[in-house]
Amino acid sequence: MKAIVLEKPGQLSLIDVDAPAAPGSDEVLVRVKRVGICGTDLHAFGGNQNFFTYPRIMGHELAVEVVAIGPTDISHDYAVGDTCCVIPYLHCGECIACRRGKTNCCTNMQVLGVHVDGGMREQFIVPVDKLIKADGIPVEHLALVEMLCIGAHAVNRARLQSRETVLVIGAGPIGLATAAFAKAAQADVIMMEINDKRLAFCKEALGIEKTIQPGDDTVPELQKLANGDLPTTVFDCTGNANSMQAAFDYVAHGGSLVLVGHIKGDITFSDPHFHSHEMTLIASRNATRADFEWVINTLRAGQINLTHWITHTATPEEVVEVFPSWRDPATGVVKAMLTFD
């Protein structure tokens, strides 16, 4: 059975592995159809991803088909042959976060493709409660659900109000997902990005007319776009320390800063500035089952058009060669995808 393993930073290999055994109690055997390539995967390839261990079969943005279902008392609505997405966050169910319903930040979190082997292989076993049936959604779009959930969860955390002015920093896939769900929440979205092509994509694919590139005059330029004020909610989706620190300067008095991207090191900020603004600082990590259900319902309702998001694809035989190029924004990559059929 084919699998793609990241042996160490910069070394991706196509290997043969044993096919999985029949699913046990509370397990499901799935056939992988599509794998979205996430910033996590790209950062892991570069050796700068938090929580990642090597060697690792990557892949946590997954569209799968149910092959076999093991014995279970857990209620579910899918059958053999159904198309599903996978919730890749394996939580313990017992820690303080899980007991409070915040399974997305479990103290013992194991994420498929990060802490444990993921879905860049033809078949694998997943827990029965980590699938969501999604018949009727194209498999290409289904493999984007987890990515969209990161943005949806961040927007949920921010509790946006209709017509609120929002700044999203970083027009990578997570930034695009955040912007899409901020728009769905009826916010007035401004997108900040250094790459011209990605700003153009925001206008063409998401209909975001207010865009800005960071520079020496960022604050006054933002004020022009926000009717003289600054955004009341800022999402930083870059995973870049300099950007995350600069984002504190873009938040209106009484506003919120949501850090969606994360880094290995520390960030610093001015306490007088932070306190004078009575700023709310929010971390957003992973997503919950409710986020997945919201995203799937949003896609079924046609509220987000994903037609132009997938710009690059590869088969298992091709991915080892082309994967490094997907780290380069100059290639025009928005979202890359691995296809298994």
C-alpha positions as CSV (number, residue, x, y, z in Angstrom):
1,M,0.0,0.0,0.0
2,K,1.3,3.4,-1.0
3,A,2.1,6.1,1.7
4,I,4.0,9.3,1.7
5,V,6.3,9.8,4.7
6,L,8.2,12.9,5.8
7,E,11.4,11.2,7.0
8,K,13.0,14.4,8.3
9,P,12.9,18.1,7.3
10,G,13.3,18.4,3.5
11,Q,13.0,14.6,2.8
12,L,9.7,13.3,1.6
13,S,9.5,9.7,0.4
14,L,6.9,7.4,-1.3
15,I,7.0,4.1,0.4
16,D,5.1,0.8,0.6
17,V,3.4,-0.1,4.0
18,D,1.3,-2.9,5.1
19,A,-2.4,-2.6,4.6
20,P,-4.3,-2.0,7.8
21,A,-6.1,-4.9,9.6
22,A,-9.8,-5.1,9.9
23,P,-11.2,-2.4,12.1
24,G,-11.6,-3.2,15.7
25,S,-14.1,-2.0,18.3
26,D,-15.2,1.6,17.7
27,E,-13.0,1.8,14.6
28,V,-13.6,2.5,10.9
29,L,-11.4,1.5,7.9
30,V,-11.4,4.3,5.3
31,R,-10.0,4.7,1.8
32,V,-8.4,8.0,1.3
33,K,-9.7,10.0,-1.8
34,R,-8.1,13.4,-1.4
35,V,-5.6,15.1,1.0
36,G,-5.4,18.9,1.3
37,I,-1.9,20.2,1.7
38,C,-1.9,22.4,4.8
39,G,0.5,25.1,6.0
40,T,1.3,22.6,8.8
41,D,2.6,20.2,6.2
42,L,4.7,22.8,4.4
43,H,6.1,24.1,7.7
44,A,6.9,20.5,8.8
45,F,8.8,20.0,5.5
46,G,10.8,23.1,6.3
47,G,11.5,21.9,9.9
48,N,9.7,24.8,11.7
49,Q,6.3,23.3,12.8
50,N,5.2,23.2,16.4
51,F,4.4,19.9,17.9
52,F,5.6,17.9,14.9
53,T,7.7,14.7,15.2
54,Y,9.6,12.8,12.5
55,P,9.3,10.5,10.6
56,R,5.7,11.1,10.0
57,I,3.0,10.2,7.5
58,M,1.4,13.6,7.1
59,G,-2.2,14.5,6.1
60,H,-5.0,15.8,8.2
61,E,-7.2,17.5,5.6
62,L,-9.0,14.4,4.4
63,A,-11.9,13.2,2.2
64,V,-12.4,9.5,2.6
65,E,-14.7,6.6,1.7
66,V,-15.9,4.2,4.4
67,V,-14.6,0.7,3.6
68,A,-15.5,-1.3,6.8
69,I,-17.0,-0.5,10.2
70,G,-16.0,-2.3,13.3
71,P,-18.4,-3.2,16.2
72,T,-19.5,-0.2,18.1
73,D,-22.2,1.2,20.4
74,I,-21.4,4.7,19.3
75,S,-24.3,6.2,17.3
76,H,-23.4,7.2,13.7
77,D,-25.2,7.7,10.4
78,Y,-22.8,6.4,7.8
79,A,-22.4,3.1,6.0
80,V,-19.9,1.3,3.8
81,G,-19.4,3.4,0.6
82,D,-20.3,6.7,2.2
83,T,-18.1,9.7,1.7
84,C,-16.9,11.5,4.9
85,C,-14.5,14.1,6.2
86,V,-12.3,13.3,9.1
87,I,-12.0,15.2,12.3
88,P,-8.2,14.8,12.8
89,Y,-8.0,15.8,16.5
90,L,-7.8,12.8,18.7
91,H,-8.7,14.1,22.2
92,C,-8.5,12.2,25.5
93,G,-12.0,13.0,26.7
94,E,-10.8,13.2,30.3
95,C,-8.6,16.3,30.8
96,I,-10.0,19.6,32.1
97,A,-10.4,21.0,28.5
98,C,-12.3,17.9,27.3
99,R,-14.5,17.9,30.4
100,R,-15.5,21.5,29.6
101,G,-16.3,20.7,26.0
102,K,-13.1,22.3,24.6
103,T,-11.8,19.2,22.9
104,N,-9.9,21.2,20.4
105,C,-7.3,22.1,23.0
106,C,-7.1,18.8,24.8
107,T,-4.1,18.6,27.1
108,N,-3.2,15.2,25.5
109,M,-4.0,16.2,21.9
110,Q,-2.9,13.9,19.2
111,V,-3.5,15.3,15.7
112,L,-3.4,13.0,12.7
113,G,-0.4,13.8,10.5
114,V,1.3,15.8,13.3
115,H,1.6,13.7,16.5
116,V,0.5,10.4,14.9
117,D,0.5,9.1,11.4
118,G,-2.1,10.7,9.1
119,G,-3.9,10.2,5.9
120,M,-1.2,10.4,3.1
121,R,-1.8,6.7,2.5
122,E,-4.3,4.6,0.6
123,Q,-6.2,3.3,3.6
124,F,-6.1,3.7,7.4
125,I,-8.1,3.3,10.6
126,V,-9.9,6.1,12.3
127,P,-12.1,6.2,15.4
128,V,-15.8,5.9,14.6
129,D,-16.6,9.2,16.3
130,K,-14.1,11.1,14.1
131,L,-16.1,10.9,10.8
132,I,-18.8,13.2,9.5
133,K,-20.9,12.0,6.6
134,A,-20.9,14.5,3.8
135,D,-22.5,12.9,0.8
136,G,-23.2,15.4,-2.0
137,I,-20.1,17.5,-1.5
138,P,-17.3,17.0,-4.1
139,V,-14.4,15.1,-2.6
140,E,-12.1,18.0,-3.6
141,H,-14.1,20.4,-1.5
142,L,-14.5,17.9,1.3
143,A,-10.8,17.8,1.7
144,L,-10.9,21.5,2.4
145,V,-13.3,21.2,5.3
146,E,-10.7,21.0,8.0
147,M,-8.9,24.0,6.7
148,L,-12.2,25.9,6.6
149,C,-12.9,24.8,10.1
150,I,-9.8,26.6,11.4
151,G,-11.2,29.9,10.0
152,A,-14.7,29.1,11.2
153,H,-13.5,28.4,14.7
154,A,-11.5,31.6,14.8
155,V,-14.6,33.6,13.7
156,N,-16.7,31.8,16.4
157,R,-14.1,32.7,19.0
158,A,-14.3,36.4,18.0
159,R,-18.1,36.6,18.2
160,L,-18.3,39.1,15.4
161,Q,-21.1,41.5,15.0
162,S,-22.9,42.3,11.7
163,R,-21.1,45.1,9.8
164,E,-18.1,45.1,12.1
165,T,-14.9,46.1,10.5
166,V,-12.5,43.1,10.5
167,L,-8.9,42.9,9.4
168,V,-7.5,39.5,8.3
169,I,-3.7,39.4,8.0
170,G,-2.3,36.7,5.7
171,A,-4.0,35.4,2.6
172,G,-2.8,31.9,2.8
173,P,-5.5,29.1,3.0
174,I,-6.2,29.7,6.7
175,G,-6.5,33.5,6.2
176,L,-8.8,32.9,3.2
177,A,-10.9,30.6,5.3
178,T,-11.1,33.1,8.1
179,A,-12.0,35.9,5.7
180,A,-14.7,33.7,4.1
181,F,-16.4,33.0,7.4
182,A,-16.0,36.6,8.6
183,K,-17.9,37.6,5.4
184,A,-20.5,34.9,6.1
185,A,-21.0,36.6,9.5
186,Q,-21.7,39.9,7.6
187,A,-18.5,41.6,8.7
188,D,-16.8,44.2,6.6
189,V,-13.5,42.5,5.7
190,I,-10.2,44.1,5.0
191,M,-7.4,41.7,3.8
192,M,-3.7,42.4,4.4
193,E,-1.1,40.4,2.5
194,I,2.4,41.1,1.0
195,N,1.8,39.0,-2.1
196,D,0.1,40.8,-5.0
197,K,-1.2,37.6,-6.6
198,R,-2.9,36.5,-3.3
199,L,-4.5,39.9,-2.9
200,A,-5.9,39.6,-6.4
201,F,-7.2,36.2,-5.6
202,C,-9.0,37.6,-2.5
203,K,-10.8,40.1,-4.8
204,E,-11.6,37.6,-7.5
205,A,-12.6,34.5,-5.5
206,L,-13.9,36.0,-2.2
207,G,-15.1,39.4,-3.5
208,I,-13.0,41.3,-0.9
209,E,-12.6,44.8,-2.3
210,K,-10.7,46.3,0.6
211,T,-7.1,45.1,0.5
212,I,-3.8,46.4,1.8
213,Q,-0.1,45.6,1.8
214,P,1.8,46.2,5.0
215,G,4.3,49.0,5.0
216,D,5.4,52.2,6.7
217,D,2.0,53.8,6.5
218,T,-0.1,50.8,7.4
219,V,-2.0,52.4,10.3
220,P,-3.2,55.5,8.4
221,E,-4.0,53.4,5.3
222,L,-6.1,51.0,7.4
223,Q,-7.9,54.0,8.9
224,K,-8.8,55.1,5.4
225,L,-10.3,51.7,4.7
226,A,-12.2,51.7,8.0
227,N,-13.8,55.1,7.8
228,G,-11.3,56.8,10.0
229,D,-11.1,54.2,12.7
230,L,-9.1,51.0,13.1
231,P,-10.6,47.5,12.8
232,T,-12.4,46.3,15.9
233,T,-11.3,42.7,15.3
234,V,-8.0,41.6,13.8
235,F,-7.1,38.0,12.9
236,D,-3.5,37.2,12.3
237,C,-3.2,34.1,10.2
238,T,0.5,34.4,9.2
239,G,2.4,32.3,11.8
240,N,5.0,35.1,11.6
241,A,6.4,36.7,14.7
242,N,6.9,40.1,13.2
243,S,3.4,40.2,11.8
244,M,1.8,38.9,15.0
245,Q,3.6,41.7,17.0
246,A,2.7,44.4,14.5
247,A,-1.0,43.3,14.7
248,F,-1.4,44.8,18.1
249,D,-1.0,48.3,16.4
250,Y,-3.9,47.6,14.1
251,V,-6.6,47.0,16.7
252,A,-9.1,49.7,17.6
253,H,-9.6,50.8,21.2
254,G,-11.9,48.2,22.9
255,G,-11.2,45.7,20.1
256,S,-9.9,42.2,19.8
257,L,-6.8,40.5,18.4
258,V,-7.2,36.8,17.4
259,L,-4.0,34.9,16.9
260,V,-4.9,32.0,14.5
261,G,-1.4,31.3,13.2
262,H,1.3,30.2,15.8
263,I,5.1,30.1,16.0
264,K,7.7,28.1,17.9
265,G,9.1,31.1,19.9
266,D,7.8,34.1,21.8
267,I,6.1,37.3,20.8
268,T,6.3,40.6,22.8
269,F,4.0,43.6,22.9
270,S,3.7,47.0,24.6
271,D,1.7,46.6,27.9
272,P,0.8,50.4,28.0
273,H,-0.6,50.1,24.5
274,F,-2.4,46.8,25.3
275,H,-4.0,48.2,28.5
276,S,-4.9,51.6,27.1
277,H,-6.9,49.9,24.4
278,E,-8.5,47.4,26.8
279,M,-7.7,45.0,24.1
280,T,-8.9,41.4,24.1
281,L,-6.3,38.9,23.1
282,I,-7.6,35.5,21.9
283,A,-5.9,32.3,20.8
284,S,-7.7,30.1,18.3
285,R,-6.6,26.4,18.0
286,N,-8.0,23.6,15.9
287,A,-11.8,23.3,15.7
288,T,-14.7,21.4,17.3
289,R,-17.2,19.0,15.9
290,A,-19.7,21.9,15.9
291,D,-17.4,23.9,13.6
292,F,-17.2,20.9,11.2
293,E,-21.0,20.6,11.1
294,W,-21.3,24.4,10.5
295,V,-18.8,24.3,7.6
296,I,-20.4,21.3,5.9
297,N,-23.9,23.0,6.2
298,T,-22.4,26.2,4.8
299,L,-21.0,24.3,1.8
300,R,-24.2,22.5,1.2
301,A,-26.0,25.9,1.2
302,G,-23.6,27.2,-1.4
303,Q,-22.5,30.1,0.8
304,I,-18.8,29.7,0.0
305,N,-17.6,29.1,-3.5
306,L,-14.5,26.9,-3.5
307,T,-14.2,26.6,-7.3
308,H,-10.9,28.5,-7.7
309,W,-9.2,27.6,-4.4
310,I,-7.5,24.4,-5.6
311,T,-4.7,25.5,-7.9
312,H,-2.3,22.6,-7.8
313,T,-2.7,18.8,-7.6
314,A,-0.4,15.7,-7.6
315,T,-0.6,12.0,-7.4
316,P,1.4,10.0,-4.9
317,E,4.0,9.3,-7.6
318,E,4.3,13.0,-8.4
319,V,4.1,14.6,-4.9
320,V,7.7,13.9,-3.8
321,E,9.1,16.0,-6.6
322,V,6.6,18.8,-6.6
323,F,6.0,19.3,-2.9
324,P,8.9,21.6,-2.3
325,S,7.7,24.0,-4.9
326,W,4.4,24.4,-3.0
327,R,6.2,26.3,-0.3
328,D,7.0,29.1,-2.8
329,P,4.2,31.7,-3.2
330,A,5.7,32.7,-6.5
331,T,4.3,29.5,-8.0
332,G,0.8,30.9,-7.5
333,V,-0.3,28.1,-5.2
334,V,-3.4,28.8,-3.2
335,K,-4.3,25.3,-2.2
336,A,-2.5,22.1,-3.3
337,M,-4.1,18.7,-3.1
338,L,-2.9,15.1,-3.2
339,T,-5.2,12.7,-5.2
340,F,-5.4,9.0,-4.5
341,D,-7.6,8.0,-7.5
